[in-house]
Amino acid sequence: MKVRINNKQHETQAKTVSELAAQLQLPAKGVAIAIDNELKPRTTWDDTILQEGATITIIKAACGG
């Protein structure tokens, strides 16, 4: 399916947010994911089904000032 991740078109076979996170090799901590501007808590990633054409925003925490 085609989804948009951080304003770039991506093709994925992932069905859930957790599968997408694994596919993208995201770190276990310090990552936030929003789908269509709705933040998805990590506890819901296994149950959140991805839809064709979804707009996904991935934010990684950074240290510094």
Buried (B, 14 or more C-beta within 10 A) or exposed (E): EEBBBEEEEBEBEBEBBBBBBEEBEBEEEEBEBEBEEEEBEBEEBEEBEBEEEBEBBBEEEEEEE
